Amino acid sequence: MTNRSLVLTAHCMNRPGIVSAVSTAVFEFGGNILDSQQFDDIITNRFFMRLVFEHAEADEAEARAALAPVMERFSMTWAVRDTASRRKVLLLASRFDHCLGDLLYRWRSGELAMDVVGIVSNYPRDIYNNLTLGEVPFHYLPITRETKAEQEASIRGVMAETGADLVVLARYMQILSDEMASHLAGRCINIHHSFLPGFKGAKPYHQAHERGVKLIGATAHYVTGDLDEGPIIEQDIERISHRDTPADLVRKGRDIERRVLARAVRYHLDDRVLLNGNKTIVFPE
């Protein structure tokens, strides 16, 4: 019989004995620890843990029941997931399709262990003719200032219908309402460009070119009511020079956005990201 692999994530106020108690509980349950990572935040005095263990027979419910006493003793916020259980992901996109196409490729190639349950766009399907959407359900939900609340209610309806665990804004160029951001707290990832200095508004790469920036980058983060200011999951940069045209910056920027978003999604799918106030703890692979 193939052993089940389960991942435990937990956080609480720090105190001595947590690692010992959790490891002992896993051992007494009959689990074999495969990987264990922990972090003590000395500023907030909070403890964070990610632990992977295998078990010959137990499922998620049995693991939760066995570990609950020690978790309660330390007042932990915690979760256990069978690593074979794939999360259901809903992808949102607008006119730019580079991140959407990249995520679909990584999903189909097996690089991202998830089930894409749908694509939502405020543009019609034929705008993605250069992509292979296949049998993935496509939901065209146009939006105007007057219909924003109705359109977001429709997105929540798609989520409920598909059982989506995670929403990924793959260059979805609409600002979510505070209500929607609150509804998706901790389960919605966005990607945006990151410039030093920052440029907002239309054609940010053209603005950056005019200022002669030397670095461009991208940031993937959880969505909050503060535009592009949610807890950061992943970032990357690339050095550029005076030889780069605005078109070069756009091309290089898209490459950075693709890889940063894909890494952030993978970290979330692997239970490597734990929220720590307005920051995140990301346990390395």
C-alpha positions, -999 to 999 in steps of 0.1 A, spaced: 0 0 0 13 34 -9 16 57 20 -4 89 21 16 122 23 0 149 44 11 185 50 5 203 82 7 241 85 3 259 118 10 292 136 5 306 171 22 327 197 57 313 203 66 294 234 90 266 242 82 230 233 60 234 202 83 215 178 88 187 203 51 184 210 40 184 174 67 159 164 57 136 192 20 138 183 28 129 147 50 100 159 23 87 182 -2 89 154 20 66 134 33 93 110 68 95 95 81 131 92 95 137 57 102 175 59 99 201 87 104 238 86 97 264 112 102 301 118 101 322 150 93 358 143 111 376 171 93 409 163 58 396 166 67 366 189 48 343 166 57 307 156 51 293 121 55 257 110 52 236 78 55 198 83 51 170 58 46 135 70 35 101 56 11 76 70 1 42 58 -36 45 62 -48 77 77 -68 103 58 -72 140 65 -100 137 89 -81 111 110 -50 132 110 -70 162 122 -86 142 150 -52 129 162 -34 162 161 -62 184 175 -53 180 212 -17 193 208 -29 221 184 -55 232 210 -29 231 238 -9 258 219 -39 277 206 -27 271 170 -43 282 138 -37 251 117 -47 229 87 -39 194 74 -41 185 37 -35 153 18 -9 163 -8 -28 142 -34 -58 165 -30 -56 190 -58 -69 225 -53 -95 240 -76 -84 272 -92 -103 299 -110 -83 321 -134 -94 357 -141 -79 376 -171 -85 406 -192 -70 417 -226 -34 406 -218 -31 368 -221 6 361 -213 0 351 -177 -31 331 -185 -14 312 -213 16 305 -190 -5 291 -162 -25 269 -185 7 255 -200 22 248 -166 -11 232 -154 -14 209 -185 23 200 -183 19 189 -147 42 216 -133 13 231 -113 -7 205 -93 -41 221 -95 -74 217 -113 -84 247 -134 -122 248 -130 -128 279 -151 -117 311 -167 -134 344 -161 -128 374 -184 -143 408 -190 -135 402 -226 -151 377 -250 -135 343 -257 -123 352 -292 -97 376 -278 -77 346 -267 -76 329 -302 -38 325 -299 -43 304 -267 -56 268 -264 -84 271 -238 -97 236 -246 -126 223 -225 -120 247 -196 -153 265 -189 -151 301 -201 -172 328 -185 -175 361 -203 -186 386 -176 -183 422 -190 -182 450 -165 -189 487 -163 -189 510 -133 -226 506 -130 -226 468 -132 -195 461 -110 -214 448 -80 -235 425 -103 -204 412 -121 -186 404 -89 -216 386 -76 -215 365 -108 -178 357 -101 -187 346 -66 -214 325 -82 -189 308 -105 -167 301 -74 -195 285 -55 -206 264 -85 -171 251 -92 -159 249 -56 -128 270 -64 -103 271 -36 -80 298 -52 -86 327 -75 -57 339 -96 -58 373 -112 -37 366 -143 -35 402 -154 -72 408 -147 -73 446 -152 -101 454 -128 -99 467 -93 -118 445 -69 -143 461 -45 -135 460 -8 -163 435 -4 -149 412 -30 -113 416 -17 -126 407 18 -145 377 5 -113 364 -12 -89 371 17 -60 347 17 -72 329 -14 -67 354 -43 -33 361 -59 -25 390 -81 5 400 -102 16 436 -111 47 453 -123 72 467 -98 94 496 -108 121 515 -90 107 542 -88 71 531 -92 49 542 -121 11 540 -120 -15 545 -146 -14 539 -183 17 525 -201 39 520 -171 67 505 -192 67 536 -214 69 558 -183 98 538 -170 116 541 -204 112 579 -203 128 580 -168 157 557 -178 151 531 -151 178 504 -147 156 478 -130 122 464 -138 103 437 -119 71 421 -108 53 414 -75 28 386 -68 7 392 -37 -25 383 -19 -54 407 -28 -66 431 -1 -87 462 -3 -55 483 -7 -47 483 -44 -15 463 -51 -5 465 -14 -15 430 -1 9 406 16 38 399 -9 44 363 -19 71 365 -45 91 391 -65 118 392 -91 137 418 -111 157 422 -143 184 447 -151 179 468 -183 199 494 -201 196 525 -223 196 502 -253 162 488 -243 132 503 -261 97 505 -246 88 473 -265 118 456 -250 107 466 -215 72 453 -222 86 420 -235 110 416 -205 83 427 -181 59 400 -194 85 373 -188 91 385 -152 53 386 -146 49 351 -159 75 334 -137 68 354 -106 30 346 -107 37 309 -115 60 307 -85 36 324 -62 8 301 -73 30 270 -68 40 281 -33 3 285 -24 -6 252 -38 22 235 -18 11 251 14 43 271 17 27 305 24 15 315 58 1 350 65 19 370 91 -1 402 95 5 423 63 35 401 54 39 364 45 61 336 57 72 316 25 89 283 33 115 275 6 113 244 -16 
